[in-house]
Amino acid sequence: MGTWDTGPFDNDTAADFANALDEAEPEAREALIRGVLVRTIDATGYLAEAEEAVAAALIAAQCPGGEPVDMSYGPETPMPVFPSDLRALADEALARIVNDEDGLASNWVDSEDWKQWRAILTRLRAVLAPPPPSIALFNVQPYRSVTQHGS
């Protein structure tokens, strides 16, 4: 992997994928991202498309708390608003990448760079993870003992 930094699109393969997204018709961009995420999730053995799967950063950028993607190497054209179901796919694909110690982790020359890249993926996952379901709490009044005194 020709890598020059630790951002999601800071390697040759991911930058090429960003170019493919730029060249695709706007309505085809979601399908390209969905395809790479599903193939990463379903892959057995080596995760051949792991570098492209970091396109999950584009989905995370649209979530509350998401950070914009560096456009130096990421797609230059605006992305469509992605459907919410892509969040779970993106999170699952990133989980596969982070947990694949023999895959991308072995490609990093400097272990500190790997740690920084892994931290970026972990932050993306935190943004992508669906919020826990909220349970409405009942309006509970403090218990007051009422006693009657007889005569």
Disulfide bonds with the S-S distance in Angstrom:
none
